Amino acid sequence: MREDMAYILLSREQIAQRVKKLGECIRRDFEGKKPLMVCILKGSVVFFSDLIRSVDMPLEIEFMTASSYGSATVSSGEVKVVGALDEKIRDRHVILVEDIIDSGRTIAYIKADMLNKGVKSLTVCTLLDKPSRRVSDVQPDYTGFEVPDAFVVGYGLDYAQAYRNFPDIGVLKPEIYEN
């Protein structure tokens, strides 16, 4: 997989260090509360697994699938959600955990839906933020890294379901996805 990368953007060591810091911030900010952390599948699962282990406090977890990409490299503009949590989120402190906020369409859609369903508070934690591509007015509350406008894979992020198990985050060579 490494030979498919133009370069490594973030090493596994950099990622681990930042995830630990994010967990410490979440624990501090939610002290005395029992947040519900929601993993947006599939891309966030690796980040989510490491993050929840770094939040040293009682919490609950849930999963939902949402995407505006499918197998493409750019957002289709249409958000698809599977596994809405409805009653599980009412009157809860919810932390949405996302792998990357790019266009912002997916997270904007989920946030609006959850706010309409009566969450007590709603927070967004993303591993990667790509504000240069934003088309929806969303800002994460917790950000691991701001990244350039490049196609990144690894540590859960994929291209056509591949590279999720690559332990670092790399920039995929254009010839891999342009054919």
For each residue, the residues with C-beta under 8 A, 3 or more apart:
1: 4 5 154 162 163 165 166
2: 5 166 170
3:
4: 1 163 170 172 173 176
5: 1 2 8 153 154 166 170 171 172 173
6: 150 170 171 172 173 174
7: 170 171
8: 5 11 168 169 170 171
9: 147 150 152 168 169 170 171
10: 14 15 145 155 168 169
11: 8 14 15 168
12: 15 16 155 167 168
13: 16 17
14: 10 11 17 18 145
15: 10 11 12 18 19 50 127 144 155 168 169
16: 12 13 19 20 50
17: 13 14 20 21
18: 14 15 21 22 144 145
19: 15 16 22 23 47 50 51 54 127 144
20: 16 17 23 24 54
21: 17 18 24 25
22: 18 19 25 26 51 54 125 142 144
23: 19 20 26 27 51 52 53 54 55 56
24: 20 21 27 28 54
25: 21 22 28 29 142
26: 22 23 29 30 35 51 55 95 125 142
27: 23 24 30 31 55 56 57
28: 24 25 31
29: 25 26 123
30: 26 27 33 35 57 59 93 95
31: 27 28 57
32:
33: 30 93
34: 57 58 59 60 93
35: 26 30 59 60 92 93 94 95 123
36: 59 60 61 62 88 89 92 93 94 95
37: 48 51 52 55 59 60 61 62 94 95 97
38: 61 62 63 64 85 89 94 95 96 97
39: 44 45 48 61 62 63 64 97
40: 43 44 64 65 66 96 97 98 99 106 107 110
41: 44 45 63 64 65 66
42: 45 65 156 158 164
43: 40 98 99 100 156 157 158 164
44: 39 40 41 47 48 97 98 99 127 156
45: 39 41 42 48 49 156
46: 49 50 155 156 164
47: 19 44 50 51 97 99 127 144 155 156
48: 37 39 44 45 51 52 61 97
49: 45 46 52 53
50: 15 16 19 46 47 53 54
51: 19 22 23 26 37 47 48 54 55 97 125
52: 23 37 48 49 55 59 61
53: 23 49 50
54: 19 20 22 23 24 50 51
55: 23 26 27 37 51 52 59
56: 23 27
57: 27 30 31 34
58: 34
59: 30 34 35 36 37 52 55
60: 34 35 36 37
61: 36 37 38 39 48 52
62: 36 37 38 39 85 88
63: 38 39 41 83
64: 38 39 40 41 81 82 83 84 85 110
65: 40 41 42 80 81 82 83
66: 40 41 79 80 81 82 106 109 110
67: 70 79 80 106
68: 75 76 77 78 79 80 103 105 106 109
69: 72 73 74 75 76
70: 67 76
71: 160 161
72: 69 75 76
73: 69 151 159 177
74: 69 103
75: 68 69 72 102 103 105 106 135
76: 68 69 70 72
77: 68 103 105
78: 68
79: 66 67 68 105 106 109 110
80: 65 66 67 68
81: 64 65 66 84 109 110 113
82: 64 65 66
83: 63 64 65
84: 64 81 113
85: 38 62 64 88 89 114 117
86: 89 90 117
87: 90
88: 36 62 85 92
89: 36 38 85 86 92 94 114 117 118 119
90: 86 87 117 118 119
91: 118 119 120
92: 35 36 88 89 119 120
93: 30 33 34 35 36 119 120 121 123
94: 35 36 37 38 89 114 119 120 121 122 123
95: 26 30 35 36 37 38 123 124 125
96: 38 40 107 110 111 114 122 123 124 125
97: 37 38 39 40 44 47 48 51 125 126
98: 40 43 44 101 106 107 124 125 126 127 140
99: 40 43 44 47 126 127 128 156 157
100: 43 126 127 128 129 130 147 152 157
101: 98 104 107 124 126 128 129 130 134 138 140
102: 75 130 133 134
103: 68 74 75 77 106 133 134 135 136
104: 101 107 108 134 135 136 137 138
105: 68 75 77 79 108 109 135 136
106: 40 66 67 68 75 79 98 103 109 110
107: 40 96 98 101 104 110 111 124 126 136 138 140
108: 104 105 111 112 136 137 138
109: 66 68 79 81 105 106 112 113
110: 40 64 66 79 81 96 106 107 113 114
111: 96 107 108 114 115 122 124 138
112: 108 109 115 116
113: 81 84 109 110 116 117
114: 85 89 94 96 110 111 117 119 122
115: 111 112 119 122
116: 112 113
117: 85 86 89 90 113 114
118: 89 90 91
119: 89 90 91 92 93 94 114 115 122
120: 91 92 93 94
121: 93 94
122: 94 96 111 114 115 119
123: 29 35 93 94 95 96 141 142
124: 95 96 98 101 107 111 138 140 141 142
125: 22 26 51 95 96 97 98 140 141 142 143
126: 97 98 99 100 101 107 129 140 142 143 144
127: 15 19 44 47 98 99 100 144 145 155 156
128: 99 100 101 143 144 145 146 147 152 157 169
129: 100 101 126 140 143 144 145 146 147
130: 100 101 102 133 134 146 147 148 149
131: 134 146
132: 148 149
133: 102 103 130 149
134: 101 102 103 104 130 131 137 138
135: 75 103 104 105
136: 103 104 105 107 108
137: 104 108 134
138: 101 104 107 108 111 124 134
139:
140: 98 101 107 124 125 126 129 143
141: 123 124 125
142: 22 25 26 123 124 125 126
143: 125 126 128 129 140 146
144: 15 18 19 22 47 126 127 128 129
145: 10 14 18 127 128 129
146: 128 129 130 131 143
147: 9 100 128 129 130 150 152 169
148: 130 132
149: 130 132 133
150: 6 9 147 171
151: 73 159 171 172 174 177
152: 9 100 128 147 157 169 170 171 172
153: 5 157 158 159 162 163 164 166 169 170 172
154: 1 5 157 163 164 166 167 168 169 170
155: 10 12 15 46 47 127 166 167 168 169
156: 42 43 44 45 46 47 99 127 164
157: 43 99 100 128 152 153 154 163 164 169
158: 42 43 153 161 162 163 164
159: 73 151 153 162 163 172 176 177
160: 71 177
161: 71 158 164
162: 1 153 158 159
163: 1 4 153 154 157 158 159 166 170 172
164: 42 43 46 153 154 156 157 158 161
165: 1
166: 1 2 5 153 154 155 163 169 170
167: 12 154 155
168: 8 9 10 11 12 15 154 155
169: 8 9 10 15 128 147 152 153 154 155 157 166
170: 2 4 5 6 7 8 9 152 153 154 163 166
171: 5 6 7 8 9 150 151 152
172: 4 5 6 151 152 153 159 163 176 177
173: 4 5 6 176
174: 6 151 177 178
175: 178 179
176: 4 159 172 173 179
177: 73 151 159 160 172 174
178: 174 175
179: 175 176
